[in-house]
Amino acid sequence: MTQQSFSNVLYESGDGNAWITVNRPDKLNALDRATVAEIVSALELAEKDAQVRVIVVTGTGDKAFVAGADIKEMSSMTAARAQEYSRFLHSSLRRLERSTKPVVAAVNGFALGGGCELAMACHVRLASASASFGQPEVNLGLIPGAGGTQRLQRLVGRGRAMELILSGDRIDAEEALRIGLVNKVFPAGQLREGVEAFAKTLKKKSPIALARAIEAVVEGGEVALEEGLRMESALFGLCFATEDMREGTKAFLEKRKPEFPGQ
């Protein structure tokens, strides 16, 4: 087990998983610039560690995943400074989204504003039954600035996204599951167990295939269909040059479970 503490983030890795935990319980794990930068630094540690196969992002405690942005930090920003900050948030969350290793959000409580945006930048969202989601920025005279206006509509459709962003309403985990904002909901107290079981499933797959699948979905989902299909064909073809593909097809024909070398 490897552990490392930043100022506002905890990092631990073991058994093929890296856990990145936002650790500002007195602020309900609210995101400020320093915390976002630390999340990216922790992500880079996980990406460089060959033993890490799955990256999990969560928050300290059982009350909040991330309750939003640090309003105190934002309250004194000028228009120009706020625009620069939004671009910083976009580039930081883009790093999560473009990670070649699966990134799972373990949503253990409030995922509001920047917290919802952080979760949406992860590849998969698993939630506790006590979790809640929302983009309440309009209540502050703002709009989402960390990708919420773009990712939410891509996940749940424009109409539902528009309703949530314009109303600022909060929804519970079951409603988030129903509309496709989260992938699975676990009973309170069983989230970590559920996340680890899901991660165990992913770790049985070819890491190369997972990386190329992530690239195809993330990058291909942002271009016209024909371009996305060309991208898929290219990545599909690259898989055929790997030992993982040979092992996977051989294991299938031999009716056994594959043991992917990751090459």
N, C-alpha and C positions, 0 to 999 in steps of 0.2 A: 504494500500500500504506500503510495506516494502522496504526500500532503504539502501544500504550499499556501500560505496566507498572503494576500494582498491587503490593502487597507480596508476595502469594502467588499471583497470577494474571497470566498474560500475555494480551494482547488484540491481535489483528492482523486486519485486514480488507483484502480485495482480491478482484477478479474476482467480486464478488457474494457472497463467503463471509466470515463472521466466525468466527475460531477463538478459543475461550476455553480456555486451557490452565492447568490447576491446576499450579502450579510450586513444589512442596515436595519435591524429590527426596530430600532427607535424611530425610524422614518418609514416604517412599513415597507422597507426595501426599495424606497423610491430611487429612481435613477438620476444621478447627476453626471456631469461630463466625466469626472474621474472614475466613477463606477463603470460607465460604459467602456471606457478605455481599458479598464482592468478585465472586463469580460472578454474583450478581444485578445488581450495578452494571455489570458487563461486558455482561450480557444487555440491560440497558436502553440501553447505548450502541448495541448492534447493532439493537435495535428502532427506535431513533430515526433510524438511518442509512438513508436511502431507497435507497442503493446495495446494501445487504445484503439478500440474498434467502434465504440459508440460514445457520443458526447451528450451529457444530460445537463440542461440548464434549469435551475430551480431557485427558490428563495428560502431564507432561514425562517423556521417556525411553521405554524400551521394556519396563520391568519392571512398572510400575504405572499403571493409569488412576487409580484412587483406592483405596488399600488398606484404607480404612475411616475411622472417626472417630478423632479424636485422643484416645486413651485417657487420656493424662496430664491433659488438660483436663477430662475427664468424671469422673475418679477421685475428685475431692473434692466433687462436686456433692451437694447435699441432694436429697431426694425432690421437694420443691417446685421447686427450681432445675432439676432434670432434666426435669420435666414442662413447664416453661416453655421449656426448650431444645428439646424435642421439637416443641412448637408452632411455634417459630421455624423449625426445619428444615422442617416441613410447609408453612408459608406460603412459604418460600423456594423449595422445589422445585415448589410449585404455580405459581409465577411462570414457571418453565421450561415446565411442562406446558400452561399457558394462553397461551403466546406465540402470536401470530398468524403468526409466521414458523416454518417447519419447524426443529426442533431435533434434531440428530443426535448421538448419543453415538458417538465413535470410541474404542472400548475397546481399549487397546493393552497391557494387562497385567492385574494383579490388579484386580478389581472386587468388593470384599468389603465386607460391612456397609454403611456409608454410601456407599461407591463403587457398589455394586450398586443401592442406592436412588436415587442420582443418575442412573445410567444409565436406570433404569426410568422416571424422570420425563421423560426425553427422548422425543420422538415416535417415533424410529427408533433402533435399536441395531445398529451395524456393528462387528465385532470382528476382531482379529488372531487367527490360529490359536493364538497363545501366550497368549491371554487366559484368565482363569478367573473364576468367579462364585460367590458364596455369601453366606449370611446367618449368620455364625458367632456371633452375639451370645449364644446360650445357653451358649457356652463361657466367657463372662464373667459368667454369672449374670444376663443381661439378655435382652430381646427387641428386635427391630428398632424403632427409634424415629423413623425418617425416612420412614415410609410403606411399609416393606417388607412388613408383614403384610397390607396392603391391595393394593398394586400387584402383588405377586408372584402372588397367587392370581388376579387379573384377567388376567394375562398367560399363566400356565401351568396354571391350574386349581387348585382347592382342595387336592386330594389331593397333587399334586406339590409345591405350595407348602408344605403342612404338613410333608411329609417333609424338605424342605430347611431349613425354619426349626427344626424340632424336633431334627434331627440335627446341624445346623451344618456339614454336609458341603459341600465345594467341588466344583464341576463344571467341566469344560473347555469350550472354545468350541464344539466339535462337539456336545456334549450340550446346551449352552444353545441351539444352533440347532435341535436335534431337538425340544426341548420348547417352542419358541416364545419363549424369552427373548430371543434375538437374531434379527435379520432376515437377516444375511449374515455369512459368515466369509471373510476374505482371508488368503492366505499371509503369514507373518511378513515384515515389510519392505515389504509392498504395501498396508498399510491406508490410508495417506494418499491414495495413488493411487485406491484403490477408493472412498473417501469423496468425493473430488473428482469422480469419474465419476458417482456417485449424485447429488451436488449439481447437477452440470451438467444432469442429467435434470430435476430439480425446477425449475431456473431457466428451463426452456422452458415451464413451465406458467403459468397465470394466478395471480398472487400473491393476488388476491382470492378466487379459487376455493380455493386452498390454505388460506387463513385460515379460510374458512367450513367447509371439510371438517374441519380440525382442531377447530374449535368443535363441529361436529356429533358427531364421534367422542368427544372428551373429555367434553363436557358431557352429550351424549345417552347415553353409556355409563354414566352414574351415576344415571339416573332410570328409572322404569318405562317399558316399551316404548311404550305409547301416548303418553306425554309426549315421549319421544325422537322418535317419528315426527312429532309436531306441530312439534317444534323443527326437524327436517329439512325439513319442508314450508316453514316460514317462511324458512329459510336458502336453500333451493332457489329460492324465489320472489325473494328479494333478488338472487340472481345475474342474474336476467333484467333488472334495472335497470342493468346494467354495460356499458361498452364492451367489456370482455373477452368477455362472452357473445356479443355481436354479432359481434366479430371471430372468435371460435372457431367459431361456427356458419357464418359466411360462408366462412371458410377451408375448412371441411369440405366445403361444397357446391361450392366452387371447386377442390377437390382440391389444396390447397396447405397448407403449414405455417403455422400462425397466428403472428402477431406481437402478443402481448398488450401493450396500453399500460399495464395496471395501474390501470385506471379503471373 
